[in-house]
Amino acid sequence: MKRSAFLLVLWFGAPPAPAQTAESHEARGKRVVNEALKALGGDAFLQMNDRVETGRAYSFYREQISGLDRATIYTRYLSPAPGKLEMRERENFGLKQDSGFLLLEDGAWELNYHGARPLADDKFAAFQMSGLRNILYILRQRLNEPEMAFYSQGSDMFEHRPVEIVDITDADTNTVTVYFDARSKLPVRQSFRKRNEQFHDFDTEVTIFSLYRDVGGGVMWPCNIRRERNGERIYEMFADQVQINQDLKDNLFVLPADLKVLPKGK
């Protein structure tokens, strides 16, 4: 080193190290979401065409059990479309599995021995909203939608484990906040707000995902799903069996021709 350069170092100190670019909130959010997709099974998760979940379903009112039934939930994914819930779901309850719901992309019915009653418009809209904001549906169907944004809110603790928190916002500015386990990378909690038309305020809807298991081909799925509203538990499902890619047929997702159609619910 020349004497002049050496004196400059002594006088001003060593030159700073090259600056390292910090990961942006957007880049971190996208990375966390991509890691979650990989942890769920990656391509195998994306190629999950249908699913059958069998177990026990509980409903709650003011934190007290108000209903308990044996449940089987059939789900089939359709071709993705931006901002639309493209899946069909059949929910059967009871020992005879003769009551439940049929939930399609363009309508929904409550089924029992009386017949099929179309869901009220607000209840159907709530089903669609919840489905569109479900992180597992987002990861399977919505990641490539235009203007879908992922924004990291940093890290925190949830139920004594470290999590990464990401806000996911779609083109209609609907946002769901998702907690991802920092170790397993799997989603463990989500929340969003929705307007309560009756009281003219907002409800906070929370879903907790746990007991992930490999349900085939490396696809991970939560066998315990709990839903809360404004801090109170309203629904919980414990699945003792989950099967995927069962080639579910169209006749499972149509109303029987001999079933009486009742007036729309209120």
C-alpha positions in Angstrom: 0.0 0.0 0.0 1.4 3.4 -0.9 2.2 5.7 2.0 -0.5 8.2 1.0 -3.2 5.5 0.8 -2.1 4.1 4.2 -2.3 7.5 5.8 -5.9 8.0 4.4 -6.9 4.7 6.0 -5.4 5.7 9.3 -7.2 9.1 9.1 -10.6 8.2 7.8 -10.8 4.5 8.6 -11.2 1.5 6.3 -13.6 1.9 3.4 -17.1 0.5 4.1 -17.9 -3.0 2.9 -20.1 -3.3 -0.1 -23.7 -2.7 0.9 -26.0 -5.8 1.0 -29.5 -5.2 -0.3 -32.1 -5.9 2.3 -34.9 -8.2 1.3 -38.0 -6.1 0.6 -41.3 -6.7 2.3 -42.8 -7.8 -1.0 -39.9 -10.2 -1.8 -40.0 -11.7 1.7 -43.7 -12.2 1.5 -43.5 -13.9 -1.8 -40.6 -16.1 -0.6 -42.6 -17.2 2.5 -45.6 -18.1 0.4 -43.5 -20.1 -2.1 -41.9 -21.9 0.7 -45.4 -22.8 2.0 -46.4 -24.2 -1.4 -43.3 -26.3 -1.5 -43.9 -27.6 2.1 -47.5 -28.6 1.2 -46.2 -30.7 -1.6 -45.3 -28.4 -4.5 -46.4 -29.8 -7.8 -48.2 -32.7 -6.1 -50.3 -30.2 -4.2 -51.1 -28.2 -7.3 -52.2 -31.4 -9.1 -54.6 -32.4 -6.3 -57.8 -32.5 -8.3 -60.2 -33.6 -5.5 -60.3 -34.6 -1.9 -62.4 -36.6 0.6 -62.2 -35.7 4.3 -64.0 -38.0 6.9 -64.2 -37.3 10.6 -66.0 -35.5 13.4 -67.5 -32.0 12.9 -68.5 -29.8 15.9 -70.5 -26.5 15.9 -70.3 -24.1 18.8 -72.4 -21.3 20.2 -70.8 -19.0 22.8 -68.0 -21.5 23.2 -70.4 -24.4 24.0 -70.9 -27.4 21.7 -74.2 -26.9 19.9 -73.8 -29.8 17.5 -71.7 -32.9 16.8 -71.9 -35.1 13.8 -70.0 -37.6 11.7 -69.0 -35.7 8.6 -67.7 -36.4 5.1 -66.6 -33.5 2.9 -66.1 -34.0 -0.8 -64.2 -31.3 -2.7 -63.3 -31.0 -6.4 -61.3 -28.2 -7.9 -62.3 -26.6 -11.3 -60.2 -24.5 -13.7 -59.0 -21.4 -11.9 -60.6 -18.0 -12.8 -59.4 -14.7 -11.3 -61.6 -13.6 -8.4 -64.0 -16.5 -8.6 -64.4 -19.5 -6.3 -63.9 -22.4 -8.7 -64.6 -25.5 -6.7 -67.5 -27.8 -5.8 -68.1 -29.1 -2.3 -70.5 -31.7 -0.9 -70.9 -31.9 2.9 -72.7 -34.9 4.3 -73.5 -35.2 8.0 -75.0 -37.8 10.4 -74.8 -41.5 10.7 -76.8 -42.0 7.5 -75.0 -39.1 5.8 -78.4 -37.9 4.6 -78.2 -34.2 5.5 -75.7 -31.5 4.7 -74.9 -29.0 2.0 -74.2 -28.9 -1.7 -72.0 -25.9 -2.5 -71.3 -25.1 -6.2 -69.7 -22.2 -8.0 -73.1 -20.7 -8.9 -75.4 -21.8 -6.1 -75.7 -23.7 -2.8 -78.4 -25.8 -1.1 -79.0 -27.2 2.4 -80.1 -30.8 2.1 -82.2 -32.9 4.5 -85.1 -35.3 4.5 -87.5 -32.4 3.7 -85.7 -31.6 0.4 -83.2 -29.1 -0.9 -83.4 -25.5 0.3 -81.4 -22.9 -1.6 -79.1 -20.9 0.7 -80.0 -17.3 1.3 -78.0 -14.9 -0.9 -76.0 -13.5 2.0 -75.0 -17.0 3.2 -73.9 -18.0 -0.2 -71.9 -14.8 -0.5 -70.3 -15.6 2.8 -69.4 -19.1 1.6 -67.8 -17.7 -1.5 -65.9 -15.0 0.4 -64.5 -17.5 2.9 -63.5 -19.9 0.2 -61.7 -17.2 -1.8 -59.7 -16.1 1.2 -58.8 -19.5 2.4 -55.0 -19.8 2.2 -55.1 -23.4 1.1 -57.4 -22.4 -1.8 -55.2 -19.4 -2.6 -52.1 -21.6 -2.8 -53.9 -24.2 -5.0 -55.9 -21.8 -7.2 -55.0 -18.1 -7.0 -51.3 -17.6 -6.9 -51.0 -16.5 -10.5 -53.9 -14.0 -10.5 -53.1 -10.6 -11.8 -52.4 -8.0 -9.0 -52.1 -10.6 -6.3 -49.8 -9.0 -3.7 -47.8 -10.6 -0.9 -46.4 -8.3 1.9 -44.4 -9.5 4.8 -45.4 -8.2 8.2 -42.3 -9.8 9.7 -41.9 -12.5 12.3 -43.7 -13.2 15.6 -44.7 -16.0 18.0 -47.9 -18.0 17.8 -48.8 -20.8 20.2 -45.2 -20.8 21.4 -43.6 -21.2 18.0 -42.0 -18.7 15.6 -44.1 -17.7 12.6 -43.7 -15.5 9.5 -46.7 -13.2 8.9 -47.8 -12.3 5.4 -50.7 -10.1 4.2 -52.1 -11.4 0.9 -54.2 -8.9 -1.1 -56.1 -9.6 -4.4 -57.1 -7.3 -7.2 -60.3 -6.3 -5.3 -58.2 -5.2 -2.3 -59.4 -8.1 -0.2 -56.7 -9.0 2.4 -56.1 -12.1 4.4 -53.3 -12.2 7.0 -51.6 -15.6 7.2 -49.2 -17.0 9.8 -46.7 -19.5 8.5 -44.7 -21.8 10.8 -41.1 -20.6 10.5 -39.8 -24.2 10.8 -42.3 -26.4 8.9 -43.2 -23.5 6.5 -46.9 -24.6 6.7 -49.8 -22.2 7.2 -51.1 -22.4 10.8 -53.5 -19.4 11.1 -55.3 -16.9 8.9 -57.6 -14.0 9.6 -59.7 -11.5 7.7 -62.4 -8.9 8.4 -65.8 -8.9 6.8 -68.7 -6.4 7.1 -71.6 -7.4 9.3 -74.6 -6.1 7.6 -76.9 -6.6 10.6 -74.9 -4.5 13.0 -73.0 -2.3 10.5 -69.6 -3.2 11.8 -67.0 -5.8 11.1 -66.5 -9.4 12.1 -63.0 -10.9 12.4 -62.9 -14.5 10.9 -60.0 -16.7 12.0 -59.1 -20.2 10.9 -56.5 -22.4 12.7 -54.8 -25.2 10.8 -53.0 -28.1 12.7 -52.2 -31.8 12.7 -50.8 -31.8 9.2 -50.3 -35.3 7.6 -49.1 -36.7 4.4 -52.3 -37.6 2.6 -50.6 -39.1 -0.4 -47.8 -38.4 -2.8 -46.1 -35.9 -0.4 -49.2 -33.7 -0.2 -49.6 -32.3 3.3 -53.1 -31.4 4.6 -54.4 -30.2 8.1 -56.5 -32.8 9.8 -57.7 -30.3 12.4 -59.4 -27.1 11.2 -60.9 -24.7 13.7 -62.9 -21.5 12.8 -63.5 -18.6 15.1 -65.5 -15.4 14.8 -64.7 -12.4 16.9 -62.7 -14.6 19.3 -65.3 -17.3 19.8 -65.0 -20.8 18.3 -67.8 -21.6 15.9 -66.7 -24.7 14.1 -64.1 -27.5 14.3 -63.4 -30.5 12.1 -61.2 -33.5 13.2 -60.5 -35.6 10.1 -59.4 -39.2 10.8 -59.0 -39.9 7.1 -58.2 -37.7 4.1 -57.9 -39.0 0.6 -57.0 -37.1 -2.6 -57.4 -37.7 -6.3 -60.4 -40.1 -5.9 -61.8 -39.2 -9.4 -65.0 -37.8 -7.9 -67.9 -38.0 -10.4 -70.3 -35.3 -11.5 -73.3 -37.0 -10.0 -71.9 -36.3 -6.5 -72.3 -32.6 -7.1 -75.8 -32.4 -8.5 -79.2 -32.4 -6.8 -81.1 -35.7 -7.1 -83.9 -35.4 -9.6 -86.5 -36.7 -7.1 -85.5 -34.3 -4.3 -88.0 -31.6 -3.6 -86.7 -28.0 -4.0 -87.9 -25.8 -1.1 -88.2 -22.0 -0.9 -85.0 -20.1 -0.5 -83.7 -19.7 3.0 -83.7 -16.3 4.7 
